Amino acid sequence: MARGRLISFEGGEGTGKSTQAARLAKRLSDVGCEVVSTREPGGSPGAEAIRDMLVRGEPDRWSPTSEALLLYAARSDHIERLIAPALERGAIVVCDRFADSTRAYQGAAASGPVGLIETLETFVLGEIRPDITFILDLAAGTGLRRAAARKNAETRFEAKGADFHRKLREAFLAIAAAQPERCVVIDASRSLSEVEAAIWARTTERLAIS
């Protein structure tokens, strides 16, 4: 059986990743694909328990190193229990955030341990890498205003300050520039339907879906 595909969604706070990931998963399902929708941190029971520690509380609750270690503990469980089995049976996995978020949040924006993050990525991911990564790009201030309008208790990262979020946007764009064969930057300032259409067009092109 052919290996499945992994599609990840990345970007700062309030860029619409979760909404667009769900819309893409539905469209793929509608054309007959087996789709597994998931998120990070989280996606498996153990990873969801770690998520609760990461996304709540004061902004300085964890250091960048502690965050990276917790995130990779969650990612290891997520891959082992959900992502790898789904890919092995040929499913398309649509993941709201993946390894690029650790590089951007804990690495570039937080000036964290880049070498440690790269080592963890190599060890935990193994051969699993996204086939397509959609980076939803939006001005940091606009994204934070959108995020603030949501009724959501998971606000720890949103509270890290404007400078952090500007660096975060720059980090995601740098990742996209370094890996254009994998990453697709999407202008998230457009309407939901326009963003959805752009994502679908690139997905069908990259995955040869008619």
N, C-alpha and C positions, 0 to 999 in steps of 0.2 A: 504494500500500500504506500502511496506517495505521502511524503511528509506534509503536514498541514502548513498553514501560513500564520505568522504572528504580525498583527497590525497594532502599533502603539500610538497613543495620543499624548502629546506633551505640550507644555506651555505654562505660563504663569497663572496666578489666581484670577478667576472670573473670565477666562477666555472662552469658555463654553465647551471644554473637552468632554465632560460627562454627557452633555446633551448630544454632541455630534458623534461620540462613540456609540451611544444607544441608537441613533438614527442610522448609522452605517451598519450596525449589527442587524437591524430590522431589514434594511434593503438587501443585504447579503442573504438573509434567511428567506426573504420573499422570492429570490431567484434560485432557491433550492440548495443553498450551501448549509452545511452544519456549522453553526456559529456558537462559540463559547464567549460570553461577555464577562469581563472581570475587571478588577481595579487594583491599584497599588497606592499606598501600602494596603494590604488585604488580599482577598481572593480565596483564602483558605481559612479554616477556623483559627489555626494558630496565628496566621498573619493578621487576621482581623483583631485578635487580642492585642497584638503589638501596635496596630494602627491606633487603637484607642489611647494608648500611652503617648503616641507621637503627635496627634492632631489636637489634643486638648491641653489646657494649662497655660502657664506663662510662657512668653516667647523664648526666655532663656532657660527653660526647664532642662533642656539637654544641650550639651556642647555639640558642635558639628561632628566630632569623632564619635560621640555616643549615638547621635542620630544615624550616622552612616552604618554603624555596627547593628543597630536595631533594624534599620531598613533592610540590610542584607540578610539578617536572620529571618525576617518576614519574607523576603524574596526567595530565599532558599526553599522555605516550606511551600510557598506558592507555586514555584516551578515544579518541585517534586510531586506535589499532590494534585495539581490541576493543569498547569500549562503543558508540561512534557507529555502526560498521557493524552491530552487532547490533540497535540500536534502529531503524536505517533499514530493516532487513528485517522488522521487526515482532516481534522477540523480546522476552521479558521478561528483563531483566538483574537478577539478585539479587547485590548487592555488600555484602560484609562490610567496612564502613567506607567513607566517602566524604568530601566536603568538610567536613562538620560536625566531623569529628574534628580537622582542622587548626585550625578556629576554637576548639575546646575545649581541645585539648592545647597547641598552640604559642601560641595567642592568650590565652584566659582563664586556664588553669591555670598556664602558664609566664610570664604577663605579657609576652608577645611582641608583635611588631609588627602590631597589629590592622589598621592602614591598609594595610600591605603585603599582608596575607593577603586583605583584601577586594579589592584591586586584582588580585591573582593569580587569585582566584576568578572575578571578572568576565571577565578575559581568557581564562583556560584553559577554563572551563566553557561559555562562550558561552550558548547556549539550553538546554544540557543540565542539568536539575535533577531530583532524585528526585521521582517521583510520590507515593511513600509513604516515610517514614522511620520505622522502628521504633526507638525509644530504649529499650533494656533497662536498667531502673533497679534498682540494688541498692546497699545500704550499702557504702561504700568498703572498710571492713575485711573484710566478708564476701567481696567480690569478690577482694581480694588474697589471702585464704586459699584461695579456690578456684583462683586462678591459680597459687599456689605449689605446689599439689598436682599440677599438670600436669607432664609430662616434656617440657620445652620449653626450648631454649637461648635463645629470643628474650625475654629478661627485662629489657632495658634500661629500658623505660618502667615496668615494675612496680617497679623499684628507685628510683623518683624520690621516694618518701617519702609518708607518710600525708596530710600537708597538701596536697600536690599532687593526690592522688587525691580528697580531699574537694572541692577546688575544681573538679576535673574533673566530678564528679557534678553539682555546682551549675551548671556551664556547660552541660551537656547538657539539664538541666531548664529552664534559661533559654531555650535554643534552641527547645525544645518549646513553651514558653509563648508565645514570640514568633511561632511559625508553626504554630498548631494545625490549620490546613487541610492541612498536609503531615505533621506529626509525630504519632506515636501513642506514648505512654508505656506501656510494659508492665512490670508488676511481676515482676522476674526472681527474686524470692525464692521463687516458687512452684515446683512440680515441673516437670520438662521437658515433660511431656505437657500440663499446664495452660497453660504459656506457649505451647506450640505451638498449642493450640486457640484461644487468644486472638488470636494472630497470624493464624491462618487465617481466623477470623471477620472480622477487620478487613480482610484482603486481599480476600476475596470480596465484602465490602460496597463497598469503594472501587473495585475493578476490575470489579464486576458479573459475577463468575464464579459459575456455578452448580455 
